[in-house]
């Protein structure tokens, strides 16, 4: 994950705010109404139904679905092949923002504002059904660049722009732990999350991203524009995604 200092150094060479006059091709179709972030683990017996549900949500055109594999169940006997302390810390930060110290898997966080048990289909569907995002985010592709545009909205507070890279599909044979002996298919698996800029309510944001630095043949990227509250993750204002 990039620190603010390393991002500043990177911004000069990798990210460009200058715009080109060439025609653009739309990268993500339809308005996104919900971002669903699943906190899951290969070592969690209750997680497979939530993993499958996330796959279904990812097939909708109005949902950005992301799976963060945590590492705090690794001690049970199986080290999650995608597990990361950074994603465990992100889940803890959400909990602190809700004045809670409790984290669990599977948990789905909808639009950065509501956490639900990820295996409870009715609750997940209800949360997604009432979800809305106030900010339209456009992600378009031109030659070797991706262009992000998000208009100004003075009614909203400033927010961080996050770039989230994910693998579309991965099959894992689990040898130990609660899911030992199973061959599991995971989708939308997050492998990197970094800050790429700020969205200002008064001016909006335009950012160009070189595809060769953010893309992968077996994956895609999501852009999340998310507020912070006292240094903790807050509501997501807008989102877009692109598959490579």
Buried (B, 14 or more C-beta within 10 A) or exposed (E): EBEEEEBEEBBEEBBBEEEEEEEBEEBBEEBBBBBBBBBBBBBBBBBBEBBBBBBBBBEBEBBBBBBBBBBBBBEBEBBBEBBBEBBBEBBBBBBBBBEEEEBBBBBBBBBBBBBBBBBBBEBBBEBBEEBEBEBBBBBBBBEEBBBBBBBBBEEBBBBBBBBBBBBBEBEBEBEEBBBEEBEBEBBBBBBBBBBBBEBBBEEEBBBBBBBEEBBBEEBBBBBBBBBBEEEBBBBBBBBBBBEB
